């Protein structure tokens, strides 16, 4: 009778501690793994954003219209300034007027940023 009531507390405590430690270790490994997955996903999004911004920047710079507009505007104002005291009509080429009135626009594609 006495053997049935004799509980080995030391062995039971060691087993309980081992179970708790293994559960805590599993939680730590799971949290570490999830953080690694988040870092990989974050890196991929940052890489795609960099590509998107670079492409949009290149699209803005590729237009080259700003310098054409400035040159045409200077040329137009020089013509107007030289002709301001005359009473005769001023003839200006349509190409010059068109280049002066161009509005350079870019429609940036931002699917990654929008997401």
C-alpha positions, -999 to +999 in steps of 0.1 A: +000+000+000+028+023+008+044+018-026+013+029-044+012+062-025+050+067-029+052+092-058+086+100-072+084+138-071+119+143-083+113+123-115+079+139-121+093+174-117+121+167-142+096+153-167+073+183-163+102+207-167+113+188-198+078+191-213+075+228-205+110+235-219+102+216-251+070+235-255+087+269-250+115+258-274+088+249-300+072+284-296+106+301-299+114+281-331+080+289-345+084+327-338+119+327-353+107+309-384+078+333-389+101+363-385+124+348-412+094+344-435+083+380-428+118+393-435+119+374-469+085+388-478+095+423-468+127+421-488+107+410-519+083+439-515+112+464-511+129+450-542+097+453-563+092+488-550+127+498-560+121+484-595+088+503-597+102+536-585+133+532-608+110+526-638+088+555-630+118+578-625+132+567-659+099+574-675+099+609-662+134+615-674+129+598-707+104+623-719+129+651-724+101+675-732+109+699-704+141+711-722+122+714-755+095+734-739+120+758-723+139+763-756+107+769-775+095+793-748+127+813-749+126+814-787+090+826-786+096+853-761+127+865-780+105+868-812+078+887-793+104+910-776+120+918-810+086+925-826+070+945-798+074+979-814+063+970-849+027+974-862+028+945-886+016+909-878+041+885-863+043+851-881+052+823-857+056+786-868+030+762-855+058+738-845+072+765-821+037+771-806+031+734-802+064+728-785+059+757-762+025+746-751+034+709-745+025+698-710+048+669-701+029+643-681+036+609-669+011+584-656+032+564-631+024+527-627+024+519-590+008+485-585+032+475-557+028+508-539-010+506-543-010+471-528 
